[in-house]
Amino acid sequence: MKKTAILTLHFYNNFGSVLQAYALKRTLEKLGNQVDILPYHPRLPEYTYFQDRELQVAYAGKCGRFSDFRQRFLGMTGNAEQGSSRWTEYDAYVVGSDIVWGREFSGLEPAYFLDFVPEGRRKIAYAASVILTENGATEDDRLFAARLPRFDAISVRETSSAASIQRFTERKVAAVLDPTLLLTREEYAPLEIQREDMLEKPYLLSYFLTHDPAVVDYTNLMAQKLGLRVIHYFADYPGRVFPEGSGCFAFAGPGEFLGYIKHAACIFTNSFHGTCFAMIYRRPFYTYMAKRAMLSRVRDTVGRLGMEGQFFRDFRDFQKISLEIDYRGMEDRLLREKAGSLKFLSGVLEET
């Protein structure tokens, strides 16, 4: 059995970050690998997310839930510095997915270009996401030009970034699915946590990672049109006004997040992974595309799966809001994309 290491952004208390790490680990295990996620944490600025003491306590509880998830499902304990002697034990090293090649997210540190990997070991990028300028340049073209030729195989998550990355390597750059989409809804069931409020009156799940004032208005209008209550992600948004009986899941853990997705009557989001899990659970959803950085992440994925009609841009889109979504067209596309992504992974790992 091959020993394979993953280097990814597992340390963020973000649903997508830990769930994509879980999905990549499970997928590699299903392909016959013994898999560890390396406990590397880049030297990034630390932020204080809340000033209010009550919110700080609630956030600490959330951090605890994420820590428990990492221990139970990612097999991770503690932290380690780059260069640990244990890191040389693997046959193959996979960096990805998530925005591992974005300065804000990884610091573009050498570890995320697998510079520590011993000679003769496979170096693979799977579904790596990169920040690009409008003209297709990376945040440091010289760094990419120096590091990427050392990889044995490279794949990216966005089809729109493949050409930009291809400039730095003679190897064919593939576009593959985010690892969360490689697992089925049934495979996430052991992670799900159910709360009582998920089983009360049907709800619209409003999951936004940015504080756009229009989102609150859009959420309320959508909930009113669909006859749903609201469960939202805005813990401390000033002046937010949601209908009586609304709930907040800002301090949920990954298991609760899956539960809220599973039981939602409809999902309204600007999150890439919020969109992915809406599709995995075959829930009605609308992704708000305006005023959101890195929209290519969502646009490319839903385009490949034939779900472009779920984009939501402004008030004029309210006429199309419905709880009826036909997923039949997506099924065949998803199967083809999964097959291609798994073929890439199994092929590059078989060469070790």
Buried (B, 14 or more C-beta within 10 A) or exposed (E): EBBBBBBBBBBBBBBBBBBBBBBBBBBBEBBEBEBBBBBBEBEBEEEEEBEEEEBEEBBEEBEEBBBEBBEEBBEBEEEEEBEEEEBEEBBBBBBBBBBBBBBEBBBBBEBBBBEBBEEEBBBBBBBBBBBBEEEEEBBEBEBBEEBBEEBBBBBBBBBBBBEBBBBBBEEEBBBBBBBBBBBEBEBBEEBBBBBEBBEEEBBBBBBBBEEBEEBBEBBBEBBEEBEBBBBBBBBBBEEBEBEEEBBBBBBBBBBBBBBBBBBBBBBBBBBBBBBBBBBBBEBBBBBBBBEBEBBBBBBBBBBBBBBEEBBBEEEEBEEEBEEEBEBEEBEEBBEEBBEBBBEBBBEBBEEB
